[in-house]
């Protein structure tokens, strides 16, 4: 197999198209984190909770289980799909397939109303799996479109575009919910339209922006031992085989694995805070929807400046040090969240989240991208997603369990342990040793 060099590295059109996919899909994740949990808790489940298998469950417990289950599905399939995409030059095809599926099921959430708990959870689960797996292949384009010295800037700008795009769509949805009386809509109907519109935004802008991003060509033939039976089955067998070999290969690079472990732990805390923030505000703090949604809207625009600001910080102090500063900020977030009582305090928390969120996520992506082989980017980002989704499984599930038995305040403050462990592991990563993986053969 011979991988062609990328003709679009640092090309402004390719970079713009790549940034714009973040603009596209951030409409979904902003809604999934903001409007959808509130609608699910108040409009679908209701104050009495929901009964499954003879047990009564709180809305936030069910939401945590659904988010964790979506993470588990991605955990199982991402590396194999990434390996197949690298072999067959199909990163763009996989990205579009998952993005369009996720967007479609997000739109189908429009048809869920009061009492449709199982249906809403299934539609959300499929849309979340589509979002997560599309991001595997989106992230995998980064080493193809940006040179090493420009990866931090490209990753940060991608997140910045996402915060603006997601923020604008969310603002439109929030305006629709706020003005529902004047438009002749119930608040529930307005929320359903707002949720579905995020899927339309995601699908429409994906169709537009991915015209500018092209995958480097790869000439390859399916090895003889994988040619028995249909080609799709041979590709799956090849994907499993390559994933196993890459696992053994990557295990030799101790410091790359150390970074992935560090990322797994601190991302545990980040993803749980992001996914559970509005349901925490709804169920535990009993804040009005206007304050919850207003805070999330503010976060989008604060995060735009936070992601660009952390990129500048990284140029001054180094990428890892900038991530460390961000993690200290996250420790402050979960500590402060334990003591929240008022809407004003929730706004302050949102401002801190906005500053730290974009920086830690964008710089973690570019830091990892600077360590991996370009020719196997989708496969290695599949492993990145495994570590991401491993944390996304246990974080929400742990939060759900602690909330059910000890309360949400204990659950939110206990997340600090993940940031402490992640920070400790990150500090022992030897960057030079980790980057040896970039020039090593994948097999």
Residue, then its C-alpha position, 0 to 999 in steps of 0.5 A: x500500500x502506498x499513501x500519497x502525500x496530501x496536496x491540500x496541506x495548509x491549503x486555505x480552502x481545505x482548512x476552511x472546509x474542515x473548520x466549517x464541519x465543526x460549524x455544522x455539527x456543533x449545532x447538534x452538540x450544543x442542542x444535545x447538551x442544552x435544549x434536548x436534556x431540558x426537553x427530555x427531563x420536563x417535556x418527555x419524562x416529567x417530574x414523576x420520573x419513568x419506570x423501566x424494568x419495574x424501577x423508577x428512574x430520574x430523568x438525569x439518571x436515564x440521560x446519563x445511561x443513554x450518553x454512556x451507552x452511546x459512548x460504549x457503541x463508539x468504543x467498540x467500533x471506532x478503531x476498526x472503522x478507522x483502520x478500514x477507512x485508512x486502508x480504503x481511502x474512505x475517511x470522507x465517506x465514513x464521515x458523511x455516512x455517520x453525519x447524515x445518519x446522526x442528523x436524520x435521527x436528530x430531526x426525528x426527535x421532533x416526533x417525540x412528545x410527553x411519555x415517549x421516553x424509550x423512543x426519545x432515548x433511541x433516537x438520541x442514542x443513534x444521533x449521538x453515535x453518528x455525531x461521535x463516529x463522524x468526529x473520528x474521521x473529521x479529526x483524522x483529517x487534521x494531519x492531512x490538512x495542516x502542517x505540524x507547526x500549524x496544527x494547534x492553530x488549525x485545531x483551535x480555529x476549528x473549535x472556534x468556528x464550531x462555537x460560533x456556528x453552534x451558538x448562532x443556531x442555538x440562539x435561533x432555537x432559543x429565540x423560537x422557544x422564548x417567543x413561542x406564544x407570539x408564534x402560536x406554538x406551545x413551549x414543547x412544540x417550539x423546543x421540538x422544532x429547535x431540536x430538529x432544526x439543529x439536525x437540518x443545520x448539521x446536515x445542510x452545512x456538512x453537504x456544503x463544507x465537505x466539498x472543499x475537503x479531499x482525501x489523499x489517494x491510496x493505491x491498495x488491494x485487499x490481501x489474499x487472505x481477506x478475499x474469501x467472501x464478500x468484500x465488505x466482510x473482508x474489509x471488516x476482517x482486515x480492519x480487526x487484523x490491522x487494529x490488533x497489530x496497531x495496538x501491539x505497535x502503539x503499545x511500544x510507545x510508552x509515552x504516547x499511551x501515557x498521553x492517551x491515559x491522561x487524556x482518558x482521565x481528564x476527558x472523563x471529567x470534561x465530558x461528564x460536566x458538558x453532558x450533565x450541566x443542564x440536567x444538573x441545573x434542571x433537577x438539582x438547582x431547579x433553575x428556570x430554562x431561560x437561565x440554563x439556555x442563556x448560560x449555554x448560549x453565553x458559553x458558546x461565544x466565550x468559548x470562541x475567545x477561549x479557544x483562540x486565546x489558548x492557542x496564543x497561550x500555547x505559542x508562548x508556554x507550549x501546548x502541554x503547559x497550556x493544557x495543564x492550565x486548562x485542567x486547573x481551570x476545570x478543577x475550579x469548575x467542578x469544585x465551584x459547581x458543588x456550591x451553586x444555588x443561584x442563576x447568577x452563580x450558574x452564569x459565572x460557572x458558565x463563563x469559566x467553562x467557556x474559557x477552559x473548554x475550547x482550549x483543553x479540547x482543541x489543544x489535546x487534539x492537536x497535541x495528539x495529532x503531532x504524535x501519530x503517523x499521518x498515513x494511519x491517522x483515522x486508525x490512530x484517531x479511532x484509538x483516540x476515540x476509544x479513550x474518549x468514549x471509554x471515559x464517556x461511558x464511565x463518566x455519565x454512568x458513574x455520575x448517574x449512579x452517584x446521583x441516584x444514591x448520594x445526590x447530584x452535588x456529590x456526583x459533580x464534585x467527585x469529578x475532580x479526581x479525574x482531573x487530578x489523575x489526568x494532570x499527573x499522567x500528563x506531566x510525566x509524558x516525554x514529548x520527544x519519545x511520544x513523537x517517535x510514533x509519528x515516523x515509525x511504520x504502522x505495521 
